[in-house]
């Protein structure tokens, strides 16, 4: 089964070919959306009529030229161009049929494909535009959904940074408050540990001499 993206590309090519039919005055242009079971390899038939063989060849040539120039797409095969009664351009995923009016009535290709859904170029174009807008909206919603988590992360980063800063400031304040208390404790300990001042030897001799004199005075 053809995936949606590829099918959208095929629809764009079919619409471009149908526009050529309209510009070249093709008659009763129809796009047949083929049933998947009945379709085989193709998804669409583009059918148009010409009033003479020259017009039929001109329509077929312009379709081939436009698809090649604008999309780089070439037909897998081309049949009936020499006579111009029924020109078939096979692009595999879709097939273009350019008939002379009487030949189209004779072969009645639309009747042979009863399960196909017939659309005018205008109806087909409206469906194509609707599908494209739906795809655009879906793509935008996906990108918006992806952008939301990134925005949430970006919003939470400043908050986390602010929390870290406030925590750092609180820790610095506690450290500052702890420093004076530590200094006071060290000062108290240093006062307690200071030993009593020792008397020098010279002072000891003076004291002894004074005591000896007092004793001598008492004896006299």
C-alpha positions in Angstrom: 0.0 0.0 0.0 1.3 3.5 -0.9 2.3 5.5 2.2 0.5 8.9 2.8 3.6 11.0 1.9 4.2 9.2 -1.5 0.4 9.3 -2.3 0.4 13.0 -1.7 3.3 13.5 -4.2 1.4 11.3 -6.7 -1.7 13.5 -6.3 0.4 16.6 -6.9 1.6 15.2 -10.2 -1.9 14.1 -11.3 -3.2 17.6 -10.5 -0.4 19.2 -12.6 -1.3 16.9 -15.5 -5.0 17.7 -15.1 -4.2 21.4 -15.2 -2.5 21.0 -18.5 -5.7 19.3 -19.9 -7.7 22.3 -18.7 -5.3 24.8 -20.2 -5.2 23.0 -23.5 -9.0 22.9 -23.7 -9.3 19.2 -23.1 -13.0 18.0 -22.9 -14.7 16.4 -20.0 -11.5 15.8 -18.0 -11.9 13.3 -15.2 -9.6 11.8 -12.6 -10.5 8.2 -11.6 -9.3 7.3 -8.1 -8.9 3.5 -8.6 -9.9 1.0 -6.0 -6.8 -0.6 -4.5 -8.0 -4.1 -5.3 -8.8 -3.2 -8.9 -6.0 -0.8 -9.5 -3.0 -3.1 -9.9 0.1 -0.9 -9.9 -1.7 2.5 -10.6 -3.5 4.7 -8.2 -5.2 7.1 -10.6 -6.4 7.4 -14.2 -6.5 10.8 -15.8 -8.9 10.8 -18.8 -9.5 13.7 -21.2 -10.8 14.1 -24.7 -9.6 16.1 -27.7 -11.6 17.2 -30.8 -8.8 16.2 -33.2 -5.5 14.3 -33.3 -3.3 17.5 -33.3 -5.0 18.7 -30.1 -4.5 15.2 -28.5 -0.8 15.2 -29.3 -0.4 18.8 -28.0 -2.1 17.8 -24.7 0.1 14.7 -24.3 3.3 16.6 -25.2 2.6 19.4 -22.8 1.9 17.0 -19.9 5.1 15.2 -20.5 7.1 18.4 -20.8 5.6 20.0 -17.6 6.1 16.9 -15.4 9.7 16.6 -16.6 10.5 20.3 -16.2 8.8 21.0 -12.9 9.1 17.6 -11.1 11.8 15.7 -12.9 9.4 12.9 -13.7 9.4 10.9 -16.9 6.8 8.5 -18.2 7.6 4.8 -18.0 6.2 4.4 -21.5 4.2 6.4 -24.1 1.8 4.8 -26.6 -0.4 6.0 -29.5 1.3 9.3 -30.1 1.8 8.6 -33.9 -2.0 8.3 -34.6 -3.3 10.5 -31.9 -6.5 8.6 -31.4 -5.7 7.3 -27.9 -2.4 8.5 -26.4 -1.4 6.7 -23.2 1.3 8.1 -20.9 2.2 5.5 -18.2 3.7 7.0 -15.1 3.3 3.8 -13.1 1.5 5.3 -10.1 -0.9 7.0 -12.5 -1.8 6.7 -16.2 -2.9 9.6 -18.5 -5.4 8.7 -21.3 -5.9 11.4 -24.0 -8.7 10.2 -26.4 -10.3 11.6 -29.5 -13.9 12.2 -28.5 -15.4 9.3 -30.5 -12.7 6.9 -29.4 -13.4 7.7 -25.7 -17.1 6.9 -26.2 -16.2 3.6 -28.0 -13.8 2.3 -25.3 -15.7 3.9 -22.4 -12.9 3.5 -19.9 -14.9 5.0 -17.1 -17.5 2.2 -17.4 -14.8 -0.4 -17.3 -13.6 1.0 -14.0 -16.9 1.0 -12.1 -15.2 0.7 -8.7 -13.2 3.9 -9.3 -14.2 7.2 -7.8 -14.5 9.9 -10.5 -13.5 13.5 -9.7 -13.4 16.7 -11.7 -10.0 18.6 -11.6 -11.7 21.2 -9.3 -12.9 18.5 -6.8 -9.5 16.8 -6.9 -7.7 20.1 -6.3 -9.9 20.9 -3.3 -9.2 17.5 -1.8 -5.4 18.0 -2.4 -5.4 21.4 -0.7 -7.4 20.1 2.2 -4.9 17.2 2.7 -1.9 19.6 2.5 -3.4 21.9 5.1 -4.1 19.0 7.4 -0.5 17.8 7.1 0.8 21.3 7.8 -1.4 21.6 11.0 -0.2 18.1 12.1 3.4 19.1 11.5 3.0 22.4 13.5 1.3 20.6 16.4 4.2 18.1 16.6 6.8 20.8 16.6 4.8 22.7 19.3 4.6 19.5 21.4 8.4 19.0 21.1 9.1 22.7 22.0 7.1 22.5 25.2 9.5 20.3 27.2 12.4 22.4 26.1 10.6 25.6 27.3 9.8 23.9 30.6 13.5 22.9 31.1 14.6 26.5 30.2 12.2 27.9 32.7 13.3 25.6 35.6 17.0 26.2 35.1 17.0 29.8 36.5 15.0 28.6 39.5 17.5 25.9 40.2 20.4 28.4 39.8 18.6 30.8 42.2 18.2 28.0 44.8 21.9 27.1 44.5 22.9 30.8 45.0 20.6 31.2 48.1 22.0 28.0 49.6 25.5 29.2 49.0 24.8 32.6 50.6 23.2 30.9 53.7 26.3 28.6 54.0 28.6 31.6 53.7 26.6 33.5 56.4 26.8 30.6 58.8 30.6 30.3 58.2 31.0 34.1 59.0 28.9 33.7 62.2 30.9 30.8 63.3 34.3 32.6 63.0 33.9 35.1 65.9 32.7 32.4 68.2 35.7 30.3 67.3 38.0 33.2 68.0 36.4 33.8 71.4 36.9 30.2 72.4 40.5 30.2 71.4 41.1 33.4 73.4 39.6 31.9 76.5 41.6 28.8 76.2 44.8 30.8 75.8 44.1 32.8 79.0 43.5 29.6 81.0 46.7 28.0 79.8 49.0 30.9 80.6 51.5 29.8 83.4 52.3 32.0 86.4 55.2 34.4 85.8 58.4 32.9 87.3 60.6 35.1 89.4 64.1 35.9 88.1 67.2 34.7 90.1 68.2 38.3 90.8 64.9 38.9 92.6 65.4 35.7 94.6 68.9 37.0 95.9 67.5 40.4 96.9 64.7 38.7 98.9 67.2 36.4 100.7 69.4 39.4 101.6 66.5 41.2 103.1 65.5 38.3 105.2 69.1 37.9 106.5 69.3 41.5 107.6 66.0 41.2 109.5 67.3 38.2 111.3 70.6 39.9 112.2 68.7 43.0 113.6 66.6 40.8 115.8 69.7 39.1 117.3 71.4 42.4 118.1 
